[in-house]
Amino acid sequence: MNEGKLRQQAERAARAEALMRDPLIVEAFETLDKEFVNAWKQSSIDDQAARENIYQLLQALDALKGHFQKVLEDGRLAEERLKHR
């Protein structure tokens, strides 16, 4: 991988880390997770469609967190590669 691409990954990691530490983002993830779980708990036993929708929302929230985490990990690896050039 070329140096420019590695630097770009490192910069993206710094941005992802800043976002994941931002109190508003942290609050949003925590609030949404709690709201989705509470909605699931309060759903009617007959409302399978609602529970499926809530499950999909939880999966999407986890996917978003996972994306930020992957960007962060890729950037850390890029930084290590840049140090050893």
Distance bins in CASP14 RR format, pairs under 12 A and 6 or more apart:
PFRMAT RR
TARGET T0000
AUTHOR 0000-0000-0000
RMODE 2
METHOD distances of the structure
MODEL  1
1 7 0 0 0 0 0 1 0 0 0 0 0
1 8 0 0 0 0 0 1 0 0 0 0 0
1 9 0 0 0 0 1 0 0 0 0 0 0
1 10 0 0 0 0 0 1 0 0 0 0 0
1 74 0 0 0 0 0 1 0 0 0 0 0
1 75 0 0 0 0 0 1 0 0 0 0 0
1 77 0 0 0 0 1 0 0 0 0 0 0
1 78 1 0 0 1 0 0 0 0 0 0 0
1 81 1 0 0 1 0 0 0 0 0 0 0
1 82 0 0 0 0 0 1 0 0 0 0 0
1 85 0 0 0 0 0 1 0 0 0 0 0
2 8 0 0 0 0 1 0 0 0 0 0 0
2 9 0 0 0 0 0 1 0 0 0 0 0
2 78 0 0 0 0 0 1 0 0 0 0 0
2 81 0 0 0 0 0 1 0 0 0 0 0
2 82 0 0 0 0 0 1 0 0 0 0 0
2 85 0 0 0 0 0 1 0 0 0 0 0
3 9 0 0 0 0 0 1 0 0 0 0 0
3 10 0 0 0 0 0 1 0 0 0 0 0
3 78 0 0 0 0 1 0 0 0 0 0 0
3 79 0 0 0 0 0 1 0 0 0 0 0
3 81 0 0 0 0 1 0 0 0 0 0 0
3 82 1 0 0 1 0 0 0 0 0 0 0
3 83 0 0 0 0 0 1 0 0 0 0 0
3 84 0 0 0 0 0 1 0 0 0 0 0
3 85 1 0 0 1 0 0 0 0 0 0 0
4 10 0 0 0 0 1 0 0 0 0 0 0
4 11 0 0 0 0 1 0 0 0 0 0 0
4 12 0 0 0 0 0 1 0 0 0 0 0
4 78 0 0 0 0 1 0 0 0 0 0 0
4 81 0 0 0 0 0 1 0 0 0 0 0
4 82 0 0 0 0 1 0 0 0 0 0 0
4 85 0 0 0 0 0 1 0 0 0 0 0
5 11 0 0 0 0 0 1 0 0 0 0 0
5 12 0 0 0 0 0 1 0 0 0 0 0
5 74 0 0 0 0 0 1 0 0 0 0 0
5 75 0 0 0 0 0 1 0 0 0 0 0
5 77 0 0 0 0 0 1 0 0 0 0 0
5 78 1 0 0 1 0 0 0 0 0 0 0
5 81 0 0 0 0 1 0 0 0 0 0 0
5 82 0 0 0 0 0 1 0 0 0 0 0
6 12 0 0 0 0 0 1 0 0 0 0 0
6 13 0 0 0 0 0 1 0 0 0 0 0
6 74 0 0 0 0 1 0 0 0 0 0 0
6 75 0 0 0 0 1 0 0 0 0 0 0
6 76 0 0 0 0 0 1 0 0 0 0 0
6 77 0 0 0 0 1 0 0 0 0 0 0
6 78 1 0 1 0 0 0 0 0 0 0 0
6 79 1 0 0 1 0 0 0 0 0 0 0
6 80 0 0 0 0 1 0 0 0 0 0 0
6 81 1 0 1 0 0 0 0 0 0 0 0
6 82 1 0 1 0 0 0 0 0 0 0 0
6 83 0 0 0 0 0 1 0 0 0 0 0
6 84 0 0 0 0 0 1 0 0 0 0 0
6 85 0 0 0 0 1 0 0 0 0 0 0
7 13 0 0 0 0 0 1 0 0 0 0 0
7 14 0 0 0 0 0 1 0 0 0 0 0
7 75 0 0 0 0 1 0 0 0 0 0 0
7 78 1 0 0 1 0 0 0 0 0 0 0
7 79 0 0 0 0 1 0 0 0 0 0 0
7 81 0 0 0 0 0 1 0 0 0 0 0
7 82 1 0 0 1 0 0 0 0 0 0 0
7 85 0 0 0 0 0 1 0 0 0 0 0
8 14 0 0 0 0 0 1 0 0 0 0 0
8 15 0 0 0 0 0 1 0 0 0 0 0
8 71 0 0 0 0 0 1 0 0 0 0 0
8 74 0 0 0 0 0 1 0 0 0 0 0
8 75 0 0 0 0 1 0 0 0 0 0 0
8 78 0 0 0 0 1 0 0 0 0 0 0
8 79 0 0 0 0 0 1 0 0 0 0 0
8 82 0 0 0 0 0 1 0 0 0 0 0
9 15 0 0 0 0 0 1 0 0 0 0 0
9 16 0 0 0 0 0 1 0 0 0 0 0
9 70 0 0 0 0 0 1 0 0 0 0 0
9 71 1 0 0 1 0 0 0 0 0 0 0
9 72 0 0 0 0 1 0 0 0 0 0 0
9 73 0 0 0 0 1 0 0 0 0 0 0
9 74 1 0 1 0 0 0 0 0 0 0 0
9 75 1 0 1 0 0 0 0 0 0 0 0
9 76 0 0 0 0 1 0 0 0 0 0 0
9 77 1 0 0 1 0 0 0 0 0 0 0
9 78 1 1 0 0 0 0 0 0 0 0 0
9 79 0 0 0 0 1 0 0 0 0 0 0
9 80 0 0 0 0 0 1 0 0 0 0 0
9 81 0 0 0 0 1 0 0 0 0 0 0
9 82 0 0 0 0 1 0 0 0 0 0 0
10 16 0 0 0 0 0 1 0 0 0 0 0
10 17 0 0 0 0 0 1 0 0 0 0 0
10 71 0 0 0 0 0 1 0 0 0 0 0
10 72 0 0 0 0 0 1 0 0 0 0 0
10 73 0 0 0 0 0 1 0 0 0 0 0
10 74 0 0 0 0 1 0 0 0 0 0 0
10 75 1 0 1 0 0 0 0 0 0 0 0
10 76 0 0 0 0 1 0 0 0 0 0 0
10 77 0 0 0 0 1 0 0 0 0 0 0
10 78 1 0 1 0 0 0 0 0 0 0 0
10 79 1 0 1 0 0 0 0 0 0 0 0
10 80 0 0 0 0 1 0 0 0 0 0 0
10 81 0 0 0 0 1 0 0 0 0 0 0
10 82 1 0 0 1 0 0 0 0 0 0 0
10 83 0 0 0 0 0 1 0 0 0 0 0
11 17 0 0 0 0 0 1 0 0 0 0 0
11 18 0 0 0 0 0 1 0 0 0 0 0
11 71 0 0 0 0 0 1 0 0 0 0 0
11 72 0 0 0 0 0 1 0 0 0 0 0
11 74 0 0 0 0 0 1 0 0 0 0 0
11 75 0 0 0 0 1 0 0 0 0 0 0
11 78 0 0 0 0 1 0 0 0 0 0 0
11 79 0 0 0 0 0 1 0 0 0 0 0
11 82 0 0 0 0 0 1 0 0 0 0 0
12 18 0 0 0 0 0 1 0 0 0 0 0
12 19 0 0 0 0 0 1 0 0 0 0 0
12 67 0 0 0 0 0 1 0 0 0 0 0
12 68 0 0 0 0 1 0 0 0 0 0 0
12 70 0 0 0 0 0 1 0 0 0 0 0
12 71 1 0 1 0 0 0 0 0 0 0 0
12 72 0 0 0 0 1 0 0 0 0 0 0
12 73 0 0 0 0 0 1 0 0 0 0 0
12 74 1 0 0 1 0 0 0 0 0 0 0
12 75 1 0 0 1 0 0 0 0 0 0 0
12 76 0 0 0 0 0 1 0 0 0 0 0
12 77 0 0 0 0 0 1 0 0 0 0 0
12 78 0 0 0 0 1 0 0 0 0 0 0
12 79 0 0 0 0 0 1 0 0 0 0 0
13 19 0 0 0 0 0 1 0 0 0 0 0
13 20 0 0 0 0 0 1 0 0 0 0 0
13 68 0 0 0 0 1 0 0 0 0 0 0
13 69 0 0 0 0 0 1 0 0 0 0 0
13 70 0 0 0 0 1 0 0 0 0 0 0
13 71 1 0 1 0 0 0 0 0 0 0 0
13 72 1 0 1 0 0 0 0 0 0 0 0
13 73 1 0 0 1 0 0 0 0 0 0 0
13 74 1 0 0 1 0 0 0 0 0 0 0
13 75 1 1 0 0 0 0 0 0 0 0 0
13 76 1 0 0 1 0 0 0 0 0 0 0
13 77 0 0 0 0 1 0 0 0 0 0 0
13 78 1 0 0 1 0 0 0 0 0 0 0
13 79 1 0 0 1 0 0 0 0 0 0 0
13 80 0 0 0 0 0 1 0 0 0 0 0
13 82 0 0 0 0 0 1 0 0 0 0 0
14 20 0 0 0 0 0 1 0 0 0 0 0
14 21 0 0 0 0 0 1 0 0 0 0 0
14 68 0 0 0 0 0 1 0 0 0 0 0
14 71 0 0 0 0 1 0 0 0 0 0 0
14 72 0 0 0 0 1 0 0 0 0 0 0
14 74 0 0 0 0 0 1 0 0 0 0 0
14 75 0 0 0 0 1 0 0 0 0 0 0
14 76 0 0 0 0 0 1 0 0 0 0 0
14 78 0 0 0 0 0 1 0 0 0 0 0
14 79 0 0 0 0 1 0 0 0 0 0 0
15 21 0 0 0 0 0 1 0 0 0 0 0
15 22 0 0 0 0 0 1 0 0 0 0 0
15 25 0 0 0 0 0 1 0 0 0 0 0
15 68 0 0 0 0 1 0 0 0 0 0 0
15 71 0 0 0 0 1 0 0 0 0 0 0
15 72 0 0 0 0 1 0 0 0 0 0 0
15 75 0 0 0 0 0 1 0 0 0 0 0
16 22 0 0 0 0 0 1 0 0 0 0 0
16 25 0 0 0 0 0 1 0 0 0 0 0
16 64 0 0 0 0 0 1 0 0 0 0 0
16 65 0 0 0 0 0 1 0 0 0 0 0
16 66 0 0 0 0 1 0 0 0 0 0 0
16 67 0 0 0 0 1 0 0 0 0 0 0
16 68 1 0 1 0 0 0 0 0 0 0 0
16 69 1 0 0 1 0 0 0 0 0 0 0
16 70 0 0 0 0 1 0 0 0 0 0 0
16 71 1 0 1 0 0 0 0 0 0 0 0
16 72 1 0 1 0 0 0 0 0 0 0 0
16 73 0 0 0 0 1 0 0 0 0 0 0
16 74 0 0 0 0 1 0 0 0 0 0 0
16 75 0 0 0 0 1 0 0 0 0 0 0
16 76 0 0 0 0 0 1 0 0 0 0 0
17 25 0 0 0 0 0 1 0 0 0 0 0
17 68 0 0 0 0 1 0 0 0 0 0 0
17 69 0 0 0 0 0 1 0 0 0 0 0
17 71 0 0 0 0 1 0 0 0 0 0 0
17 72 1 0 1 0 0 0 0 0 0 0 0
17 73 0 0 0 0 0 1 0 0 0 0 0
17 74 0 0 0 0 0 1 0 0 0 0 0
17 75 0 0 0 0 1 0 0 0 0 0 0
17 76 0 0 0 0 1 0 0 0 0 0 0
17 79 0 0 0 0 0 1 0 0 0 0 0
18 24 0 0 0 0 0 1 0 0 0 0 0
18 25 0 0 0 0 1 0 0 0 0 0 0
18 26 0 0 0 0 0 1 0 0 0 0 0
18 68 0 0 0 0 0 1 0 0 0 0 0
18 71 0 0 0 0 0 1 0 0 0 0 0
18 72 0 0 0 0 0 1 0 0 0 0 0
19 25 1 0 1 0 0 0 0 0 0 0 0
19 26 0 0 0 0 1 0 0 0 0 0 0
19 28 0 0 0 0 0 1 0 0 0 0 0
19 29 0 0 0 0 0 1 0 0 0 0 0
19 64 0 0 0 0 0 1 0 0 0 0 0
19 65 0 0 0 0 0 1 0 0 0 0 0
19 67 0 0 0 0 0 1 0 0 0 0 0
19 68 1 0 0 1 0 0 0 0 0 0 0
19 69 0 0 0 0 0 1 0 0 0 0 0
19 71 0 0 0 0 1 0 0 0 0 0 0
19 72 0 0 0 0 1 0 0 0 0 0 0
20 26 1 0 0 1 0 0 0 0 0 0 0
20 28 0 0 0 0 0 1 0 0 0 0 0
20 29 0 0 0 0 1 0 0 0 0 0 0
20 64 0 0 0 0 0 1 0 0 0 0 0
20 65 0 0 0 0 1 0 0 0 0 0 0
20 66 0 0 0 0 1 0 0 0 0 0 0
20 67 0 0 0 0 0 1 0 0 0 0 0
20 68 1 0 1 0 0 0 0 0 0 0 0
20 69 1 0 0 1 0 0 0 0 0 0 0
20 70 0 0 0 0 0 1 0 0 0 0 0
20 71 0 0 0 0 1 0 0 0 0 0 0
20 72 1 0 0 1 0 0 0 0 0 0 0
20 73 0 0 0 0 0 1 0 0 0 0 0
21 27 0 0 0 0 0 1 0 0 0 0 0
21 29 0 0 0 0 0 1 0 0 0 0 0
21 68 0 0 0 0 0 1 0 0 0 0 0
21 72 0 0 0 0 0 1 0 0 0 0 0
22 28 0 0 0 0 1 0 0 0 0 0 0
22 29 0 0 0 0 0 1 0 0 0 0 0
22 68 0 0 0 0 0 1 0 0 0 0 0
23 29 0 0 0 0 0 1 0 0 0 0 0
23 30 0 0 0 0 0 1 0 0 0 0 0
23 31 0 0 0 0 0 1 0 0 0 0 0
24 30 0 0 0 0 0 1 0 0 0 0 0
24 31 0 0 0 0 0 1 0 0 0 0 0
25 31 0 0 0 0 0 1 0 0 0 0 0
25 32 0 0 0 0 0 1 0 0 0 0 0
25 61 0 0 0 0 0 1 0 0 0 0 0
25 64 0 0 0 0 0 1 0 0 0 0 0
25 65 0 0 0 0 1 0 0 0 0 0 0
25 68 0 0 0 0 1 0 0 0 0 0 0
26 32 0 0 0 0 0 1 0 0 0 0 0
26 33 0 0 0 0 0 1 0 0 0 0 0
26 65 0 0 0 0 0 1 0 0 0 0 0
26 68 0 0 0 0 0 1 0 0 0 0 0
27 33 0 0 0 0 0 1 0 0 0 0 0
27 34 0 0 0 0 0 1 0 0 0 0 0
27 35 0 0 0 0 0 1 0 0 0 0 0
28 34 0 0 0 0 0 1 0 0 0 0 0
28 35 0 0 0 0 0 1 0 0 0 0 0
28 61 0 0 0 0 1 0 0 0 0 0 0
28 64 0 0 0 0 0 1 0 0 0 0 0
28 65 0 0 0 0 0 1 0 0 0 0 0
29 35 0 0 0 0 0 1 0 0 0 0 0
29 36 0 0 0 0 0 1 0 0 0 0 0
29 58 0 0 0 0 0 1 0 0 0 0 0
29 60 0 0 0 0 0 1 0 0 0 0 0
29 61 1 0 0 1 0 0 0 0 0 0 0
29 62 0 0 0 0 1 0 0 0 0 0 0
29 64 0 0 0 0 1 0 0 0 0 0 0
29 65 1 0 0 1 0 0 0 0 0 0 0
29 66 0 0 0 0 0 1 0 0 0 0 0
29 68 0 0 0 0 1 0 0 0 0 0 0
29 69 0 0 0 0 0 1 0 0 0 0 0
30 36 0 0 0 0 0 1 0 0 0 0 0
30 37 0 0 0 0 0 1 0 0 0 0 0
30 61 0 0 0 0 0 1 0 0 0 0 0
30 65 0 0 0 0 0 1 0 0 0 0 0
31 37 0 0 0 0 0 1 0 0 0 0 0
31 38 0 0 0 0 0 1 0 0 0 0 0
31 61 0 0 0 0 0 1 0 0 0 0 0
32 38 0 0 0 0 0 1 0 0 0 0 0
32 39 0 0 0 0 0 1 0 0 0 0 0
32 54 0 0 0 0 0 1 0 0 0 0 0
32 57 1 0 0 1 0 0 0 0 0 0 0
32 58 0 0 0 0 1 0 0 0 0 0 0
32 60 0 0 0 0 1 0 0 0 0 0 0
32 61 1 0 1 0 0 0 0 0 0 0 0
32 62 0 0 0 0 0 1 0 0 0 0 0
32 64 0 0 0 0 1 0 0 0 0 0 0
32 65 0 0 0 0 0 1 0 0 0 0 0
33 39 0 0 0 0 0 1 0 0 0 0 0
33 40 0 0 0 0 0 1 0 0 0 0 0
33 54 0 0 0 0 0 1 0 0 0 0 0
33 57 0 0 0 0 1 0 0 0 0 0 0
33 58 1 0 0 1 0 0 0 0 0 0 0
33 59 0 0 0 0 0 1 0 0 0 0 0
33 60 0 0 0 0 0 1 0 0 0 0 0
33 61 1 0 0 1 0 0 0 0 0 0 0
33 62 0 0 0 0 1 0 0 0 0 0 0
33 64 0 0 0 0 0 1 0 0 0 0 0
33 65 0 0 0 0 1 0 0 0 0 0 0
34 40 0 0 0 0 0 1 0 0 0 0 0
34 41 0 0 0 0 0 1 0 0 0 0 0
34 58 0 0 0 0 0 1 0 0 0 0 0
34 61 0 0 0 0 0 1 0 0 0 0 0
35 41 0 0 0 0 0 1 0 0 0 0 0
35 42 0 0 0 0 0 1 0 0 0 0 0
35 54 0 0 0 0 1 0 0 0 0 0 0
35 57 0 0 0 0 1 0 0 0 0 0 0
35 58 0 0 0 0 0 1 0 0 0 0 0
35 61 0 0 0 0 0 1 0 0 0 0 0
36 42 0 0 0 0 0 1 0 0 0 0 0
36 43 0 0 0 0 0 1 0 0 0 0 0
36 50 0 0 0 0 0 1 0 0 0 0 0
36 51 0 0 0 0 0 1 0 0 0 0 0
36 53 0 0 0 0 1 0 0 0 0 0 0
36 54 1 0 1 0 0 0 0 0 0 0 0
36 55 0 0 0 0 1 0 0 0 0 0 0
36 56 0 0 0 0 1 0 0 0 0 0 0
36 57 1 0 1 0 0 0 0 0 0 0 0
36 58 1 0 1 0 0 0 0 0 0 0 0
36 59 0 0 0 0 1 0 0 0 0 0 0
36 60 0 0 0 0 1 0 0 0 0 0 0
36 61 1 0 0 1 0 0 0 0 0 0 0
36 62 0 0 0 0 0 1 0 0 0 0 0
37 43 0 0 0 0 0 1 0 0 0 0 0
37 51 0 0 0 0 0 1 0 0 0 0 0
37 54 0 0 0 0 1 0 0 0 0 0 0
37 55 0 0 0 0 0 1 0 0 0 0 0
37 57 0 0 0 0 0 1 0 0 0 0 0
37 58 1 0 0 1 0 0 0 0 0 0 0
37 61 0 0 0 0 0 1 0 0 0 0 0
38 54 0 0 0 0 1 0 0 0 0 0 0
38 58 0 0 0 0 0 1 0 0 0 0 0
39 47 0 0 0 0 0 1 0 0 0 0 0
39 50 1 0 0 1 0 0 0 0 0 0 0
39 51 0 0 0 0 1 0 0 0 0 0 0
39 53 0 0 0 0 1 0 0 0 0 0 0
39 54 1 0 1 0 0 0 0 0 0 0 0
39 55 0 0 0 0 0 1 0 0 0 0 0
39 57 0 0 0 0 1 0 0 0 0 0 0
39 58 0 0 0 0 1 0 0 0 0 0 0
40 47 0 0 0 0 0 1 0 0 0 0 0
40 48 0 0 0 0 0 1 0 0 0 0 0
40 50 0 0 0 0 1 0 0 0 0 0 0
40 51 1 0 1 0 0 0 0 0 0 0 0
40 52 0 0 0 0 0 1 0 0 0 0 0
40 53 0 0 0 0 1 0 0 0 0 0 0
40 54 1 0 1 0 0 0 0 0 0 0 0
40 55 1 0 0 1 0 0 0 0 0 0 0
40 56 0 0 0 0 0 1 0 0 0 0 0
40 57 0 0 0 0 1 0 0 0 0 0 0
40 58 1 0 0 1 0 0 0 0 0 0 0
41 50 0 0 0 0 0 1 0 0 0 0 0
41 51 0 0 0 0 1 0 0 0 0 0 0
41 54 0 0 0 0 1 0 0 0 0 0 0
42 50 0 0 0 0 1 0 0 0 0 0 0
42 51 0 0 0 0 0 1 0 0 0 0 0
42 54 0 0 0 0 1 0 0 0 0 0 0
43 49 0 0 0 0 1 0 0 0 0 0 0
43 50 1 0 1 0 0 0 0 0 0 0 0
43 51 1 0 1 0 0 0 0 0 0 0 0
43 52 0 0 0 0 1 0 0 0 0 0 0
43 53 0 0 0 0 1 0 0 0 0 0 0
43 54 1 0 0 1 0 0 0 0 0 0 0
43 55 0 0 0 0 0 1 0 0 0 0 0
44 50 1 0 0 1 0 0 0 0 0 0 0
44 51 0 0 0 0 1 0 0 0 0 0 0
45 51 0 0 0 0 1 0 0 0 0 0 0
47 53 0 0 0 0 1 0 0 0 0 0 0
47 54 0 0 0 0 1 0 0 0 0 0 0
48 54 0 0 0 0 0 1 0 0 0 0 0
48 55 0 0 0 0 0 1 0 0 0 0 0
49 55 0 0 0 0 0 1 0 0 0 0 0
49 56 0 0 0 0 0 1 0 0 0 0 0
50 56 0 0 0 0 0 1 0 0 0 0 0
50 57 0 0 0 0 0 1 0 0 0 0 0
51 57 0 0 0 0 0 1 0 0 0 0 0
51 58 0 0 0 0 0 1 0 0 0 0 0
52 58 0 0 0 0 0 1 0 0 0 0 0
52 59 0 0 0 0 0 1 0 0 0 0 0
53 59 0 0 0 0 0 1 0 0 0 0 0
53 60 0 0 0 0 0 1 0 0 0 0 0
54 60 0 0 0 0 0 1 0 0 0 0 0
54 61 0 0 0 0 0 1 0 0 0 0 0
55 61 0 0 0 0 0 1 0 0 0 0 0
55 62 0 0 0 0 0 1 0 0 0 0 0
56 62 0 0 0 0 0 1 0 0 0 0 0
56 63 0 0 0 0 0 1 0 0 0 0 0
57 63 0 0 0 0 0 1 0 0 0 0 0
57 64 0 0 0 0 0 1 0 0 0 0 0
58 64 0 0 0 0 0 1 0 0 0 0 0
58 65 0 0 0 0 0 1 0 0 0 0 0
59 65 0 0 0 0 0 1 0 0 0 0 0
59 66 0 0 0 0 0 1 0 0 0 0 0
60 66 0 0 0 0 0 1 0 0 0 0 0
60 67 0 0 0 0 0 1 0 0 0 0 0
61 67 0 0 0 0 0 1 0 0 0 0 0
61 68 0 0 0 0 0 1 0 0 0 0 0
62 68 0 0 0 0 0 1 0 0 0 0 0
62 69 0 0 0 0 0 1 0 0 0 0 0
63 69 0 0 0 0 0 1 0 0 0 0 0
63 70 0 0 0 0 0 1 0 0 0 0 0
64 70 0 0 0 0 0 1 0 0 0 0 0
64 71 0 0 0 0 0 1 0 0 0 0 0
65 71 0 0 0 0 0 1 0 0 0 0 0
65 72 0 0 0 0 0 1 0 0 0 0 0
66 72 0 0 0 0 1 0 0 0 0 0 0
66 73 0 0 0 0 1 0 0 0 0 0 0
66 74 0 0 0 0 0 1 0 0 0 0 0
67 73 0 0 0 0 0 1 0 0 0 0 0
67 74 0 0 0 0 0 1 0 0 0 0 0
68 74 0 0 0 0 0 1 0 0 0 0 0
68 75 0 0 0 0 0 1 0 0 0 0 0
69 75 0 0 0 0 0 1 0 0 0 0 0
69 76 0 0 0 0 0 1 0 0 0 0 0
70 76 0 0 0 0 0 1 0 0 0 0 0
70 77 0 0 0 0 0 1 0 0 0 0 0
71 77 0 0 0 0 0 1 0 0 0 0 0
71 78 0 0 0 0 0 1 0 0 0 0 0
72 78 0 0 0 0 0 1 0 0 0 0 0
72 79 0 0 0 0 0 1 0 0 0 0 0
73 79 0 0 0 0 0 1 0 0 0 0 0
73 80 0 0 0 0 0 1 0 0 0 0 0
74 80 0 0 0 0 0 1 0 0 0 0 0
74 81 0 0 0 0 0 1 0 0 0 0 0
75 81 0 0 0 0 1 0 0 0 0 0 0
75 82 0 0 0 0 1 0 0 0 0 0 0
76 82 0 0 0 0 0 1 0 0 0 0 0
76 83 0 0 0 0 0 1 0 0 0 0 0
77 83 0 0 0 0 0 1 0 0 0 0 0
77 84 0 0 0 0 0 1 0 0 0 0 0
78 84 0 0 0 0 0 1 0 0 0 0 0
78 85 0 0 0 0 0 1 0 0 0 0 0
79 85 0 0 0 0 0 1 0 0 0 0 0
END
